[in-house]
């Protein structure tokens, strides 16, 4: 995995965690059960340590009450400058 891919996974994981904590106020274990995955799996996704299947992302977006397109649109969030400071998006 190259650096840009790692940054993208970190940004996506941060976005998922932020939505879960600040908007849904849901503990990680509850979100994981609702998505049909283990808490460990969700933790790895939120930390950007693993790639995530599109079907898992769909479950996460559905349980977050956020369209999948919004979940994947990293450009809408503050993570752009943190992970892609020079506009080096894909």
Buried (B, 14 or more C-beta within 10 A) or exposed (E): EEEEEEBBBBBBBBBBBBBBBEEBEBEBEBBBBBBEBEBEBBBBBBEBEEEBEEEBBEBBBBBBEBEBEEBBEBEEBEBBEEBBEEEEEE
